[in-house]
Amino acid sequence: MYMVIGWLLAMIGQPLMRFFQKYVRIGKKWQASKSVAASLTLLTYFIVLGVLFVAFVPLVLEQAENLTYVDRSDITEALNVPLSQANNWLKENGMVADSLSNQDLLGKVVGVEKLDTQEAGQNIFGAFTSIVSFAGNFMIALFSIIFITFFLLRDKNLLTNFAVSILPTRYEEKIREAVEDITEMLSRYFTGILTQISIITIFVYLGLTLLGVKNALLIALFAALINVIPYLGPIIGAAFGVLITISSNLDISFYSEMLPLLGKVVFVFGCMQLLDNFILQPFIFSNSVKAHPLEIFLIILIGAQLAGIPGMILAIPTYTVVRVIAKIFLSKYRIVKGITQNMDLDEVD
């Protein structure tokens, strides 16, 4: 897993590597070496993560603190009228035998039978041990990923040379071609994903801010990150935005103020989806994956069946790798020609 993460970070960082090697100079003689460029690329990663941490974590902590002071009875009271109407509608349509209390109905909506919960006692020693264990594992993982990423950035042919060394000599040319094409296509794909996340964050943040929605940055960051999950991500992001909006405005009237506010949230997410579906995703797929939209849809469904949400996220990169390997090693088969005919990197802008 560390190798895979390091490889992905190295692929994403290749444009930065080229930039630093070309433009970082001192005088006319000194130019950034591969080691210096790799170090600057890793430093850029840390700066970006630091900015996200400073911007995102305080908002999460603030919202979590606000939720600790929320009385569930306030939620029930704020939603009393719409819950009563929903309860009556369910009874009239035979979906429930008897009318439920608003509190019980709200409990069923959030997936629990009762909203009242008892606080379980915590084992201080066990919690401390878990924290220390997590911190140790995290530091080992962080150091390993940084170490691997640095050397893969400095020598982008490292994995290629390793693959060539363990496989028969007669496949050397094809192996080098396959690894080069895979690296190039996935580098473009993940760079496109980062661009997509950045644009969605800015778009949703500005839209919600202009419409007067609280916690716009928190909602925008979450929506952009969760949007990486195909098809389900936008729904989860919109639901999160609605939930945060409700929890932040329990003191306002539901029909006169809350509904228009939720309408603004839904409107912004609807516009975001139009932007993503018709501009961002076609750009990303046309410049990296080079696959038909129906292919992408079917591959994502297969990924979801095999491994759930992680499978949906990894479906497109995995399919890209398989297509490149099939194109180079199995090009004589008709079906392979059919699914790889648009994969010429020379045609990618």
C-alpha positions as CSV (number, residue, x, y, z in Angstrom):
1,M,0.0,0.0,0.0
2,Y,2.9,2.4,0.8
3,M,4.3,1.6,-2.6
4,V,1.0,2.3,-4.4
5,I,0.5,5.6,-2.5
6,G,4.1,6.7,-3.2
7,W,3.7,5.8,-6.9
8,L,0.5,7.8,-7.1
9,L,2.0,10.8,-5.4
10,A,5.1,10.5,-7.7
11,M,2.8,10.5,-10.8
12,I,0.9,13.5,-9.6
13,G,4.1,15.3,-8.8
14,Q,5.8,14.8,-12.2
15,P,4.4,18.2,-13.6
16,L,5.9,19.9,-10.5
17,M,9.2,18.1,-11.0
18,R,9.4,19.4,-14.5
19,F,8.5,22.9,-13.4
20,F,11.1,23.0,-10.6
21,Q,13.9,21.5,-12.8
22,K,13.2,24.1,-15.5
23,Y,12.6,27.3,-13.6
24,V,14.5,26.9,-10.3
25,R,17.9,28.5,-11.0
26,I,20.6,30.4,-9.2
27,G,22.5,32.5,-11.7
28,K,23.3,31.0,-15.1
29,K,25.1,27.9,-13.9
30,W,23.2,26.3,-11.1
31,Q,19.9,24.5,-11.9
32,A,17.7,22.4,-9.7
33,S,18.8,18.8,-9.7
34,K,16.4,15.9,-9.6
35,S,16.9,15.5,-5.8
36,V,16.2,19.2,-5.2
37,A,13.2,19.1,-7.5
38,A,11.9,16.0,-5.7
39,S,12.4,17.8,-2.3
40,L,10.6,20.9,-3.5
41,T,7.7,18.8,-4.8
42,L,7.3,17.0,-1.4
43,L,7.5,20.4,0.3
44,T,4.7,21.6,-2.0
45,Y,2.6,18.6,-0.9
46,F,3.2,19.5,2.8
47,I,2.2,23.1,2.2
48,V,-1.0,22.1,0.5
49,L,-1.9,19.7,3.2
50,G,-1.0,22.3,5.8
51,V,-3.3,24.8,4.2
52,L,-6.1,22.3,4.0
53,F,-5.6,21.3,7.6
54,V,-5.6,24.9,8.8
55,A,-8.8,25.7,6.8
56,F,-10.7,22.4,7.3
57,V,-10.0,21.1,10.8
58,P,-11.1,24.2,12.8
59,L,-14.4,24.2,10.9
60,V,-15.0,20.6,11.7
61,L,-14.1,21.1,15.4
62,E,-16.4,24.2,15.5
63,Q,-19.3,22.3,14.0
64,A,-18.7,19.3,16.3
65,E,-18.7,21.6,19.3
66,N,-21.9,23.2,18.1
67,L,-23.5,19.8,17.7
68,T,-22.6,18.9,21.3
69,Y,-24.8,21.7,22.6
70,V,-27.7,20.8,20.4
71,D,-30.6,19.3,22.3
72,R,-32.4,16.6,20.3
73,S,-35.6,18.0,21.6
74,D,-34.8,21.2,19.8
75,I,-34.4,19.3,16.5
76,T,-37.7,17.6,17.0
77,E,-39.4,20.9,17.8
78,A,-37.8,22.7,14.8
79,L,-39.0,19.9,12.5
80,N,-42.3,19.3,14.3
81,V,-44.7,20.4,11.6
82,P,-42.9,18.7,8.6
83,L,-42.5,15.5,10.7
84,S,-46.2,15.5,11.6
85,Q,-47.2,15.9,8.0
86,A,-44.8,13.1,6.9
87,N,-46.2,10.9,9.7
88,N,-49.8,11.5,8.5
89,W,-48.8,10.8,4.9
90,L,-47.2,7.4,5.9
91,K,-50.3,6.4,7.8
92,E,-52.7,7.4,5.0
93,N,-50.7,5.3,2.5
94,G,-50.6,2.3,4.8
95,M,-46.9,2.4,5.3
96,V,-47.2,2.4,9.1
97,A,-49.9,0.8,11.2
98,D,-50.1,3.5,13.9
99,S,-49.1,7.1,14.1
100,L,-45.6,7.5,15.4
101,S,-44.4,10.3,17.7
102,N,-42.3,12.9,16.0
103,Q,-39.3,11.8,18.1
104,D,-39.7,8.1,17.0
105,L,-40.2,9.1,13.4
106,L,-37.0,11.2,13.5
107,G,-35.2,8.3,15.1
108,K,-36.3,6.0,12.2
109,V,-35.1,8.6,9.7
110,V,-31.6,8.7,11.2
111,G,-31.5,4.9,11.5
112,V,-32.0,4.4,15.3
113,E,-34.9,3.1,17.3
114,K,-34.5,5.6,20.1
115,L,-32.7,8.9,20.2
116,D,-31.8,8.6,23.9
117,T,-28.4,7.0,24.3
118,Q,-26.4,6.0,27.4
119,E,-22.8,7.1,27.5
120,A,-20.6,4.0,27.7
121,G,-17.7,4.1,30.2
122,Q,-14.3,4.6,28.7
123,N,-11.2,2.7,29.6
124,I,-8.5,5.3,30.0
125,F,-5.6,3.0,29.8
126,G,-7.0,1.3,26.7
127,A,-7.7,4.6,25.0
128,F,-4.2,5.8,25.8
129,T,-2.7,2.6,24.3
130,S,-4.8,2.9,21.2
131,I,-3.7,6.5,20.7
132,V,0.0,5.6,21.1
133,S,-0.4,2.7,18.7
134,F,-2.2,4.8,16.1
135,A,0.5,7.5,16.4
136,G,3.3,5.0,16.0
137,N,1.7,3.4,12.9
138,F,0.9,6.8,11.4
139,M,4.5,8.0,11.8
140,I,5.8,4.8,10.2
141,A,3.4,5.1,7.3
142,L,4.2,8.8,6.8
143,F,7.9,8.2,6.8
144,S,7.6,5.2,4.5
145,I,5.4,7.1,2.0
146,I,7.7,10.2,2.0
147,F,10.8,8.0,1.5
148,I,9.3,6.0,-1.3
149,T,7.8,9.1,-3.0
150,F,11.1,10.9,-3.0
151,F,13.0,8.2,-4.8
152,L,10.1,7.6,-7.3
153,L,10.1,11.3,-8.0
154,R,13.8,11.5,-8.4
155,D,14.0,8.5,-10.7
156,K,10.7,8.0,-12.5
157,N,12.2,4.9,-14.3
158,L,12.8,3.1,-11.0
159,L,9.7,0.9,-11.2
160,T,10.3,0.3,-14.9
161,N,13.8,-0.9,-14.4
162,F,12.6,-3.2,-11.6
163,A,9.9,-4.7,-13.7
164,V,12.4,-5.2,-16.6
165,S,14.9,-6.9,-14.3
166,I,12.5,-9.6,-13.1
167,L,10.8,-10.4,-16.4
168,P,12.2,-12.1,-19.5
169,T,14.5,-9.9,-21.7
170,R,12.4,-10.4,-24.8
171,Y,9.6,-8.3,-23.1
172,E,11.8,-5.4,-22.1
173,E,10.7,-3.0,-24.8
174,K,7.0,-3.7,-24.3
175,I,7.4,-3.4,-20.5
176,R,9.0,0.0,-20.8
177,E,6.4,1.2,-23.2
178,A,3.6,-0.1,-20.9
179,V,4.9,1.5,-17.7
180,E,5.6,4.7,-19.5
181,D,2.1,4.9,-20.9
182,I,0.5,3.9,-17.6
183,T,2.4,6.5,-15.7
184,E,1.6,9.2,-18.3
185,M,-2.1,8.5,-18.4
186,L,-2.6,8.0,-14.6
187,S,-0.5,11.2,-14.0
188,R,-2.9,13.1,-16.2
189,Y,-5.9,11.5,-14.6
190,F,-5.0,12.2,-11.0
191,T,-3.8,15.7,-11.9
192,G,-7.2,16.2,-13.5
193,I,-8.9,14.9,-10.3
194,L,-7.0,17.5,-8.2
195,T,-8.0,20.2,-10.6
196,Q,-11.6,19.0,-10.3
197,I,-11.5,19.1,-6.5
198,S,-10.1,22.6,-6.5
199,I,-12.7,24.0,-9.0
200,I,-15.6,22.4,-7.2
201,T,-14.4,23.7,-3.8
202,I,-14.1,27.2,-5.1
203,F,-17.4,27.0,-7.0
204,V,-19.5,25.7,-4.1
205,Y,-17.8,28.0,-1.6
206,L,-18.5,31.1,-3.6
207,G,-22.1,30.0,-4.5
208,L,-23.0,29.2,-0.9
209,T,-21.3,32.4,0.5
210,L,-23.0,34.7,-2.0
211,L,-26.4,33.1,-1.1
212,G,-25.8,33.5,2.7
213,V,-25.3,29.9,3.7
214,K,-23.3,29.3,6.9
215,N,-20.3,27.0,7.0
216,A,-19.8,27.4,3.2
217,L,-16.1,26.4,3.3
218,L,-16.7,23.2,5.3
219,I,-19.5,22.1,3.0
220,A,-17.5,23.0,-0.1
221,L,-14.4,21.1,1.0
222,F,-16.4,18.0,1.9
223,A,-18.4,18.1,-1.3
224,A,-15.3,18.4,-3.4
225,L,-13.5,15.5,-1.7
226,I,-16.5,13.2,-1.6
227,N,-17.2,14.0,-5.3
228,V,-14.3,11.6,-6.1
229,I,-16.7,8.8,-5.5
230,P,-18.5,8.5,-8.9
231,Y,-22.3,9.0,-8.9
232,L,-22.8,8.5,-5.1
233,G,-20.3,11.3,-4.1
234,P,-22.4,14.2,-5.2
235,I,-25.5,12.9,-3.4
236,I,-23.5,12.4,-0.2
237,G,-22.1,15.9,-0.5
238,A,-25.5,17.5,-1.0
239,A,-26.9,15.5,1.9
240,F,-24.0,16.7,4.1
241,G,-24.6,20.3,3.0
242,V,-28.3,20.0,3.9
243,L,-27.5,18.4,7.3
244,I,-25.0,21.1,8.2
245,T,-27.4,23.8,7.1
246,I,-30.2,22.4,9.3
247,S,-28.0,21.9,12.4
248,S,-26.7,25.4,12.1
249,N,-30.1,27.1,11.8
250,L,-32.4,25.3,14.3
251,D,-33.7,28.6,15.7
252,I,-35.3,29.7,12.4
253,S,-38.8,29.0,11.1
254,F,-38.9,25.9,8.9
255,Y,-41.2,27.0,6.1
256,S,-40.4,30.7,5.9
257,E,-36.7,30.6,6.4
258,M,-35.3,27.0,6.5
259,L,-36.9,25.8,3.2
260,P,-35.6,28.7,1.2
261,L,-32.1,28.2,2.7
262,L,-32.1,24.5,1.8
263,G,-33.3,25.4,-1.6
264,K,-30.2,27.6,-2.1
265,V,-28.0,24.7,-1.0
266,V,-29.7,22.3,-3.5
267,F,-29.5,25.0,-6.2
268,V,-25.7,25.4,-5.8
269,F,-25.2,21.6,-5.8
270,G,-27.3,21.3,-8.9
271,C,-25.2,23.9,-10.7
272,M,-22.1,22.2,-9.5
273,Q,-23.3,18.9,-11.0
274,L,-23.9,20.6,-14.3
275,L,-20.4,22.1,-14.3
276,D,-18.9,18.7,-13.3
277,N,-20.9,16.5,-15.7
278,F,-20.6,18.7,-18.8
279,I,-17.2,20.4,-18.4
280,L,-14.9,18.9,-15.8
281,Q,-15.4,15.2,-16.2
282,P,-15.4,15.2,-20.0
283,F,-12.2,17.2,-19.9
284,I,-10.6,14.8,-17.4
285,F,-11.6,11.6,-19.2
286,S,-10.8,12.9,-22.7
287,N,-7.3,13.9,-21.6
288,S,-6.4,10.8,-19.6
289,V,-8.6,7.7,-19.8
290,K,-9.7,8.1,-23.4
291,A,-12.7,5.8,-22.8
292,H,-16.4,6.0,-23.9
293,P,-18.8,7.2,-21.1
294,L,-20.7,3.9,-21.3
295,E,-17.4,2.0,-20.7
296,I,-16.7,4.2,-17.6
297,F,-20.3,3.7,-16.3
298,L,-20.1,-0.1,-16.6
299,I,-16.6,-0.3,-15.1
300,I,-17.7,1.8,-12.1
301,L,-20.7,-0.6,-11.6
302,I,-18.3,-3.6,-11.7
303,G,-16.0,-1.9,-9.2
304,A,-19.0,-1.2,-6.9
305,Q,-20.0,-4.8,-7.0
306,L,-16.5,-6.1,-6.3
307,A,-15.4,-3.7,-3.6
308,G,-18.1,-1.2,-2.8
309,I,-17.1,2.5,-2.6
310,P,-13.3,1.8,-2.8
311,G,-14.0,-0.2,-5.9
312,M,-15.8,2.7,-7.5
313,I,-12.9,5.1,-6.7
314,L,-10.3,2.7,-8.1
315,A,-12.3,1.4,-11.0
316,I,-11.2,3.9,-13.6
317,P,-7.4,3.9,-12.7
318,T,-7.5,0.1,-12.6
319,Y,-9.3,-0.1,-16.0
320,T,-6.7,2.3,-17.4
321,V,-3.9,0.0,-16.4
322,V,-5.6,-3.0,-17.8
323,R,-6.3,-1.3,-21.1
324,V,-2.7,-0.2,-21.5
325,I,-1.3,-3.7,-20.8
326,A,-3.9,-5.2,-23.1
327,K,-3.0,-2.8,-25.9
328,I,0.7,-3.5,-25.7
329,F,0.7,-7.3,-25.1
330,L,-2.6,-8.4,-26.6
331,S,-3.2,-6.1,-29.5
332,K,-3.8,-8.9,-31.9
333,Y,-7.2,-9.7,-30.4
334,R,-10.2,-8.0,-31.9
335,I,-11.8,-7.1,-28.6
336,V,-8.6,-5.4,-27.4
337,K,-8.4,-3.3,-30.6
338,G,-12.0,-2.2,-30.0
339,I,-11.5,-1.0,-26.4
340,T,-8.0,0.6,-27.0
341,Q,-8.4,2.2,-30.4
342,N,-8.7,5.7,-28.8
343,M,-5.7,5.4,-26.5
344,D,-3.0,7.0,-28.6
345,L,-1.2,9.4,-26.2
346,D,0.1,11.4,-29.1
347,E,-3.5,12.6,-29.7
348,V,-4.1,13.7,-26.1
349,D,-3.8,17.4,-25.6
